[in-house]
Amino acid sequence: MLVSDGPRPSVQVSEPGRSDRRHQAPAHAPAAGVADPRPGAVTDVATQAATLSAEQRDRRRRVIDAAFELGAEHGYDAVQMRDVSAIANVSLATIYRYFSSKDHLLAAAMTEWTARLQARVAQSPPRGDTAADQLIDVLNRGCRAMARQPKLSAALVRALSSSDEGVRESAEAVQQQIEAMASGILVDLAPRVRSDILAVLGHVWYSTLVAWANGRIDFDQVTAELDRAVHVLVDPYDRLSAQ
């Protein structure tokens, strides 16, 4: 989910609404040039991108940047595939070779968002005296970035609720990126314990973002819930390591 600490559209550009289904490609058709995203297929977002040519990567990036621009300006409903096509100067047919639906495109944009946060965390390591404090620092950076672009953030959260297989694949990639950011912080924990903690935190983050996107809570409450979850999950291990 996620500075100048976060992602910014290539051009700085309302509320979540229904999905753009008018131009959605058939659900059974895998994207050309990438692995088949259907159940049972072996897929990986980073591997898929690596198989593209430089020209294909450039087109794919322009499409994602266009989605960022439209979502940041006007929210979920504004991300219409025909408008993405016009801004990115990429045909609709080409877009659907990379993304099976509007929600898949937005979910892929979320992986780009998280990758940018990951790069910034690498440049400026987490602050704090304990593992819990450092993990909270990383999550708070993500929350601040999302709060700065609320329309885009709401669009990304909306897209992640889709059952589209491409969305599932991108959501898994986001979880892997979060785990990579936290691996150095929770390095003393067994891999399975670390993975379990981060999976639970991912669920807490997503559920609070859904509540925020629907106007039930504000971002201060999102960060407060994340702080509480981190302390409940990580503090016991911090105390054990201090003994």
Summary of the structure (lengths in Angstrom):
residues: 243
radius of gyration: 18.1
end to end distance: 34.2
largest distance: 60.9
contacts: 795
relative contact order: 0.15
helix: 67%
strand: 0%
